[in-house]
């Protein structure tokens, strides 16, 4: 009994029920904060996964496209003009379309995002595409993303067993040549990669319109400078971005155009608030039911600071007690969520420390509120 | 009385022309009028008188729990008129308080309740502090109940834990408010003997409010209060 930490612990642990309730409050708060922040990050990471696979120096979009994933089409000839510029080494046209995939096992239909990759140097890094390119150039062949949601059927298992997988996309029979690994987003359940020729078989459209253009510059050309010159050529008809600007553009869309920040931010705030209220309630009750005792301690020579420290220490003990199981539970939720949604859920060190910081802040806030009651402990009233 | 009262030494408590009132303006109600008395080392002084006569107010003033407004009050060498809050807290650490309500912390065992008061005396080593705690709990007859929580102790036993808590810091002054009121005659007697021993062995001064006739015979002096004044001239000065 030489330290106020011991007193703080004994006060907290005296009633096991109270201790469990308070700890559970912190656990729920930690769980909510970690899971919500996890989903928020997963939403970002997954949505940026494809933009980050772009290896081109410059990216061309229609100025009307809010994001590459929901593109407005533009004329292919505008892209094909660009190699006339001395800085440009080559271009690639990319086609995007949402097709209806019929799961050949249970005959259910799902939407799948289909990428048509134009000829020339492939500037979208899709593992396995180059290896299977001979097959993929045959009519009606596709490369399937094995990290698509399981509702598309056990495609990669069947391929691994050496079976032939024929599926129906937009009422057309497509043979899956191989699998790749890209990952899905909150809005996209599955990915299929085909050549431009095969894409146009699946999606009859106005000839010569494309969704995305990729540009390879000649070595030693500054991308920003080249972009400025190309923009002067194209005027307002195209949006030309460097690779870094393209990722920033996609991120900006997620920040402003999609409600994910708000939804998951709110979830995190709710977690914080629940923890705050529960810890505050427990500490407030502890302080107010012990007011005469605390007044006695003041009378016999304990300072206000000692009592404030006691309450603060109790809140910190609760923060630590709740954080550990809360983190463990979150880890389980991450595993389940990653399996169920195929989203990239990783419990990063950065997030763990941020949430520890949030938890401690939450508990300190609760303690600070509960302490206001301590001033009511007047040692003169106890005789 | 058989024990030694050192009335030539500096008094532990020196009260001169002390007056006190609650409230302000029209609502001002004066509680104490022109109180003057001393308490010397080793002395046991009783404060008696009907309720409302101001006994407890004197205890809170001497204990540094209320601000002195009129008159002079010096306790353990600290002038309470000019003392800062920190001075008051420092002085209070040398005073043993025994309250009518024991106010033990329900989440600490008897031993821990007493040991907690030793946190105010960091100069005492952990070993010595542990020994003192056991020694005092033994002295108040709770040897077998040291690890009991207050909820498992009787009223008298709780009061004795509170007394042990007040005495564990070896105070030079004990302020006690009806310490025997909640006790049966046997344990009441024991508590009084304990206080008496503290006065004799350690030269502590004891100022006690009591209505209990059974303890009157241990007093060196009795100050009788009535309507905020001392009724009789003190008989031992």
Interface residues (C-beta under 8 A of the other chain):
Chain A: X1 X2 X3 X4 X7 X10 X11 X13 X14 X15 X290 X292 X293 X295 X296 X297 X299 X300 X301 X302 X303 X379 X380 X382 X383
Chain B: X56 X59 X60 X63 X65 X66 X89 X90 X92 X93 X95 X97 X99 X100 X101 X103 X104 X105 X106 X107 X108 X112 X115 X116 X117 X118 X119 X120 X126 X129 X165 X166 X177
